[in-house]
Amino acid sequence: MRLTIVALACAMGLASLPVAARGIHVNNDGCGVEYKTDFDVSVARNGIDFTRNAGTPAKVFMHDGRLVVDGRDVRVTDADARRLRDYEDAVRALVPEIAAIARDGIDIGYSAMTTVAATFVADGEDRRNMLAKLERNHARALARLDESIGAGRWRQHEVDDLVESSVGDSVSEVVGSVTGNAVSAALS
């Protein structure tokens, strides 16, 4: 399960300055935009930081109409300062929404796995152990989410990696357990 919509929203909403659309494909099944950004974003009370390890600029900071690029103030017009404030306000409003979407995605994934485990893991003790493990993994995934995008820090691929590692590992365990039970039932 990948939260590509979250990644797309983050990339376009949080780092639209460095986002480069590489291709847009539209057909009757839907549309997609490929994106690439090297910037990590940190949203704090004192402003928004865009940073990256390689490339120029390495750091862009904005707050209250002020723009600083690689430690140097960039003089902006009043109209540009207004646009920077609007952009900062939009990013601040977007971050909690992105975190909520990611949280919902994780909740849906774990709810589905819990239902599958409760339904298909036949042995009572195995089922209790699987459900307890899913509950722990779910709580761990939500805590990691709260420490990253939930705290206003977006790092490239972090949400996808979080979902893939926590949900993906749990899916593998549930599938292994259910498959093992199905094979045992078929052979008995």
Secondary structure, 3 states (H helix, E strand, C coil): CCCHHHHHHHHHHHCCCCCCCCEEEEECCEEEEECCCCCEEEEECCEEEEECCCCCCCEEEEECCEEEECCEEECCCHHHHHHHHHHHHHHHHHHHHHHHHHHHHHHHHHHHHHHHHHHHCCCHHHHHHHHHHHHHHHHHHHHHHHHCHHHCEECCCHHHHHHHHHHHHHHHHHHHHHHHHHHHHHHC
